[in-house]
Amino acid sequence: MRTMATTLVLVMLGCGGAQEPAASEPQKTLGNDIRAGGDAWSPEKGTATVKGTVKFEGEAPPRPTVDVGADKFCVQRRENDPLKNEHLVVGADGGLANVFLQVTSGLENWKFPEGTGEVVLDQTGCQYVPHLLAAQVGQTLKVKNSDPIMHNVHGVNQKTAKDEFNWAQTKAGLEDTKDLKKAGHVAIQCDVHAWMNANLWIVKHPFFAVTGEDGAAMLPKLPPGTYTIEAWHEKLGTQTQSVTVADGETKEITFTFAAK
């Protein structure tokens, strides 16, 4: 039985499954790169790229100024730099910011090492920075307070409605960390300042990205195949597209969102 099981594993790996590294090999993940160093991920397995562009259709509404009058420090801090609502941020060329792109199908036959390193959420100027952040399972979330007042970091799993964390940070310089062990969407809210909110997406693989004001996002080092790409926006909803990429090929896809 042991011989048959061993033969089956070898056949599966020979059919395109990703070989796991020896125990002595370090596993490192840098951004969207599956691996930095080591032989487990060779170029011929990850030479395809999907370039995504997310556009806003129509004339973008002006971003409203956030009322921070409930806190004297926030009023003083934002006096010459008014805080703008981040729920709908459209760039000069119509690019839609704060959209989360990820591969949701097509990777079922691959195994990936967990992510390493940390992603950072800062509380500065009475807002969360960045407004949308993403991480791979295995990474660490670090939340810090750069303001000399108390902030609260309350993260709720949007699938289970259960708290993932709830930290009070009473002064500047305080930090809390959490190892990210499961995938999902966590909405983050400050229970002290109602206008402060952010979103954290956690994914099992490294093929994800967040758009800036140009609406651009890139998913490099994909193995050849057919994938479903999902684009998520906190107010405008979710869209998906299917894309097929060959070895060494770059495909461009565009998502277009309109105001509801």
C-alpha positions as CSV (number, residue, x, y, z in Angstrom):
1,M,0.0,0.0,0.0
2,R,2.8,2.4,0.8
3,T,4.4,1.7,-2.6
4,M,1.1,2.4,-4.4
5,A,0.6,5.7,-2.5
6,T,4.1,6.8,-3.2
7,T,3.6,6.1,-6.9
8,L,0.3,8.0,-7.0
9,V,2.0,11.1,-5.5
10,L,4.8,11.0,-8.0
11,V,2.3,10.7,-10.9
12,M,0.3,13.7,-9.6
13,L,3.4,15.8,-9.3
14,G,4.5,14.8,-12.8
15,C,1.1,16.0,-14.2
16,G,1.8,19.6,-13.3
17,G,1.3,19.9,-9.5
18,A,3.7,22.2,-7.7
19,Q,6.5,20.3,-5.9
20,E,7.0,21.3,-2.3
21,P,10.5,22.3,-1.3
22,A,12.7,20.3,1.0
23,A,12.3,21.1,4.7
24,S,15.6,22.9,4.7
25,E,14.6,25.4,2.0
26,P,13.3,28.7,3.2
27,Q,9.8,29.8,2.1
28,K,9.5,33.5,1.5
29,T,6.7,35.5,-0.1
30,L,7.2,39.0,-1.4
31,G,4.0,40.7,-2.6
32,N,2.6,38.9,-5.6
33,D,5.7,36.8,-6.0
34,I,5.1,33.2,-4.9
35,R,8.7,32.8,-3.9
36,A,12.0,34.7,-3.6
37,G,14.8,32.2,-4.0
38,G,14.5,28.4,-4.0
39,D,13.5,26.0,-6.8
40,A,9.9,25.2,-5.9
41,W,8.5,27.8,-8.3
42,S,10.3,27.8,-11.6
43,P,9.7,30.4,-14.3
44,E,8.1,27.9,-16.7
45,K,5.3,27.4,-14.1
46,G,4.6,31.1,-13.6
47,T,5.3,33.2,-16.7
48,A,1.8,34.4,-17.4
49,T,0.4,37.8,-16.3
50,V,-3.1,39.3,-16.0
51,K,-3.3,43.1,-16.1
52,G,-6.5,44.4,-14.7
53,T,-8.0,47.9,-15.1
54,V,-11.0,49.0,-13.2
55,K,-13.0,52.0,-14.5
56,F,-15.8,54.1,-13.1
57,E,-18.6,54.7,-15.6
58,G,-20.0,58.2,-15.8
59,E,-19.1,61.4,-13.9
60,A,-17.7,60.7,-10.5
61,P,-19.5,62.4,-7.6
62,P,-17.4,64.7,-5.5
63,R,-15.9,63.1,-2.4
64,P,-17.7,64.6,0.7
65,T,-15.6,66.0,3.6
66,V,-15.8,63.9,6.7
67,D,-17.1,65.6,9.8
68,V,-14.5,65.0,12.5
69,G,-16.0,67.5,15.0
70,A,-16.5,64.9,17.7
71,D,-12.8,65.0,18.5
72,K,-10.8,68.2,19.2
73,F,-7.5,66.6,18.1
74,C,-9.0,65.5,14.8
75,V,-10.5,68.9,14.2
76,Q,-7.0,70.5,14.7
77,R,-5.2,67.8,12.8
78,R,-7.4,68.1,9.7
79,E,-7.9,71.9,9.8
80,N,-5.7,72.5,6.7
81,D,-6.1,69.0,5.3
82,P,-9.8,68.1,5.4
83,L,-10.5,64.4,5.6
84,K,-12.3,63.1,2.5
85,N,-14.6,60.1,2.4
86,E,-12.8,57.1,0.8
87,H,-15.8,54.9,-0.1
88,L,-15.7,56.0,-3.7
89,V,-12.3,57.3,-5.0
90,V,-12.1,57.9,-8.7
91,G,-8.9,59.1,-10.4
92,A,-8.5,61.9,-13.0
93,D,-8.7,59.3,-15.9
94,G,-11.7,57.5,-14.5
95,G,-9.7,54.8,-12.7
96,L,-11.5,53.3,-9.6
97,A,-9.3,53.0,-6.5
98,N,-9.8,50.6,-3.6
99,V,-10.9,47.7,-5.7
100,F,-9.7,44.2,-4.6
101,L,-8.8,41.8,-7.4
102,Q,-8.2,38.1,-6.8
103,V,-8.1,34.8,-8.6
104,T,-11.1,32.8,-7.3
105,S,-10.9,29.7,-9.5
106,G,-8.3,28.0,-11.7
107,L,-5.6,27.3,-9.0
108,E,-7.2,24.1,-7.5
109,N,-4.3,21.9,-8.7
110,W,-1.6,24.0,-7.2
111,K,-0.1,24.2,-3.7
112,F,1.5,27.4,-2.4
113,P,3.7,28.1,0.5
114,E,2.1,30.4,3.1
115,G,2.9,34.1,3.0
116,T,5.5,35.6,5.3
117,G,6.1,39.1,6.6
118,E,3.6,41.7,7.7
119,V,1.0,44.1,6.3
120,V,0.6,47.3,8.2
121,L,-2.5,49.3,9.0
122,D,-1.8,52.8,10.6
123,Q,-4.1,55.1,12.4
124,T,-2.9,58.5,11.5
125,G,-4.7,61.8,11.0
126,C,-7.9,60.2,12.4
127,Q,-8.2,57.7,9.6
128,Y,-7.0,54.2,8.8
129,V,-4.2,54.1,6.2
130,P,-4.6,52.3,3.8
131,H,-8.3,52.1,3.5
132,L,-8.1,48.7,1.8
133,L,-5.3,46.2,2.4
134,A,-4.8,42.6,1.4
135,A,-2.6,39.8,2.7
136,Q,-1.9,36.1,2.2
137,V,-2.6,33.5,4.8
138,G,0.5,33.1,6.9
139,Q,1.3,36.8,7.0
140,T,0.9,39.0,10.1
141,L,-1.3,42.0,10.4
142,K,0.3,44.9,12.4
143,V,-1.9,47.8,13.5
144,K,-0.3,50.9,15.0
145,N,-1.5,54.2,16.4
146,S,0.4,57.3,15.1
147,D,-2.1,59.7,16.7
148,P,-1.7,61.0,20.3
149,I,-5.3,60.0,21.1
150,M,-7.2,56.7,21.7
151,H,-8.3,54.7,18.7
152,N,-10.0,51.4,18.5
153,V,-9.5,48.6,15.9
154,H,-12.5,46.4,15.7
155,G,-12.3,43.7,13.0
156,V,-15.4,41.7,12.1
157,N,-15.4,38.6,9.8
158,Q,-18.0,39.4,7.2
159,K,-18.9,35.7,6.7
160,T,-19.4,34.7,10.3
161,A,-20.2,38.1,11.8
162,K,-17.7,37.2,14.6
163,D,-14.9,39.4,16.0
164,E,-11.5,38.7,14.6
165,F,-9.9,41.3,16.9
166,N,-10.9,44.3,19.0
167,W,-8.0,46.4,20.3
168,A,-8.0,49.7,22.1
169,Q,-4.8,51.7,21.4
170,T,-4.8,54.6,23.9
171,K,-1.8,56.6,22.6
172,A,0.7,57.0,19.9
173,G,3.3,54.3,19.5
174,L,1.1,51.4,20.5
175,E,0.9,48.4,18.3
176,D,-1.0,45.1,18.1
177,T,-0.4,42.1,15.8
178,K,-2.4,39.1,14.6
179,D,-1.3,36.1,12.6
180,L,-3.6,35.7,9.7
181,K,-4.5,32.0,9.6
182,K,-7.7,31.9,7.5
183,A,-8.9,33.5,4.3
184,G,-11.8,35.9,4.2
185,H,-13.0,39.5,4.4
186,V,-12.7,41.5,7.6
187,A,-14.4,44.9,8.0
188,I,-12.5,47.2,10.4
189,Q,-14.2,49.9,12.4
190,C,-13.1,52.3,15.1
191,D,-15.7,52.3,17.8
192,V,-14.4,55.6,19.1
193,H,-14.5,57.6,15.8
194,A,-17.5,56.4,13.7
195,W,-16.1,57.7,10.4
196,M,-13.0,55.5,10.6
197,N,-13.3,52.3,8.6
198,A,-11.2,50.0,6.5
199,N,-11.3,46.6,4.8
200,L,-8.9,43.6,5.0
201,W,-8.9,40.8,2.5
202,I,-7.0,37.6,3.3
203,V,-6.3,35.0,0.5
204,K,-4.8,31.5,0.5
205,H,-2.6,32.2,-2.6
206,P,-0.5,35.2,-3.7
207,F,-2.6,36.2,-6.8
208,F,-4.3,39.4,-5.6
209,A,-3.9,43.1,-5.8
210,V,-5.5,46.4,-4.8
211,T,-6.1,49.2,-7.3
212,G,-4.9,52.8,-6.9
213,E,-6.5,55.9,-8.4
214,D,-5.3,54.8,-11.9
215,G,-7.5,51.7,-11.5
216,A,-4.6,49.4,-12.4
217,A,-3.7,46.1,-10.8
218,M,-1.4,43.3,-11.9
219,L,-1.4,39.6,-11.2
220,P,2.0,38.3,-12.3
221,K,3.7,34.8,-12.3
222,L,0.5,32.9,-13.0
223,P,0.9,29.4,-14.4
224,P,-0.8,29.0,-17.8
225,G,-4.5,28.2,-17.5
226,T,-8.0,29.6,-17.3
227,Y,-8.9,31.7,-14.3
228,T,-11.8,33.5,-12.8
229,I,-10.8,37.0,-11.7
230,E,-13.0,38.8,-9.2
231,A,-13.1,42.5,-8.6
232,W,-14.7,43.7,-5.4
233,H,-15.7,47.2,-4.4
234,E,-17.1,48.0,-0.9
235,K,-20.0,50.1,-2.3
236,L,-20.4,49.1,-6.0
237,G,-20.4,45.3,-5.5
238,T,-18.6,42.4,-7.2
239,Q,-17.8,41.5,-10.8
240,T,-16.1,38.5,-12.3
241,Q,-14.4,37.7,-15.6
242,S,-12.8,34.6,-17.1
243,V,-9.4,34.8,-18.7
244,T,-7.1,32.3,-20.3
245,V,-3.4,32.9,-20.4
246,A,-0.6,30.9,-22.0
247,D,3.0,30.5,-21.1
248,G,4.7,33.9,-21.3
249,E,1.5,35.7,-22.2
250,T,0.0,38.9,-20.8
251,K,-3.7,39.4,-21.0
252,E,-5.5,42.7,-20.2
253,I,-9.0,42.7,-18.7
254,T,-11.2,45.7,-17.8
255,F,-13.9,45.9,-15.2
256,T,-16.4,48.8,-15.4
257,F,-18.4,49.9,-12.3
258,A,-21.3,52.4,-12.3
259,A,-22.8,54.2,-9.4
260,K,-25.8,52.5,-7.9
